[in-house]
Amino acid sequence: MTLAAENLAFGFGTRFVGRDVTLALGEGTVLCLLGPNGGGKTTLFRTLLGLIPPLGGRVTLDGTDIKRLTRADIARRVGYVPQAQPGYFPYTVEEMVLMGRTAHLGLFARPGEADRKAAHAALARLGIVHLADRIYTQISGGERQLTLIARALALSPRLLVMDEPTASLDFGNRARVLAQIDALRASGVGIVLSTHDPDQVFAHGTQVALLHGGRLLACGEPADVVTASALRQVYGIDVEILTALRGDGFAVRVCLPHAES
């Protein structure tokens, strides 16, 4: 299964946020969308999901223009994980995950046994079954983010769109969410995620798209795209890219920004 943008222009009404974006997400890959605040990442994601119409070009799912697909058709194939929010209503974690089964339910239908089994399986996959009866508004930010991932997985999609899945998380919860992203990719799920951290791109991405000012500067393998000169162009700071050796002997690339005087 492939989600693709072809010469995509996106925005709101007559206001363009981005243009000329061409990229594709397949199963078993992690495509990282890297760029500064205000660069159009969230608007691009909403367009890829069919939540807002493209202003030019097209978005296809397995070669079919998403304009020809219903919201339920898209939701059954492509899961969406927004940034974790505190929430306002006292739903339990299990109820939040069950909401992800909506695309399989008819109008006014209630979740059945199959839906509850799928929700439990998603919770188990992420190691948060123990949170099932907890109130979503009363758990930590990292636990809320894992809950939203479980909600998306409850439909067993082959592709996931994740909007800054580690934003505002502490070090431990960030590591847990990234570990789940690695596990999902290894199981064959394709993921496109936005991030502000080039180190995450090196450690977890198989492909990277560099978005700046609504335009795609480059798309390809992280080592080829995430360079000191590219980061200077996008973020306006000098960066040194180093290779570090982890305790297990695995070499990783890290970015060290230069402090400005």
Summary of the structure (lengths in Angstrom):
residues: 261
radius of gyration: 18.7
end to end distance: 48.7
largest distance: 61.6
contacts: 837
relative contact order: 0.17
helix: 37%
strand: 30%
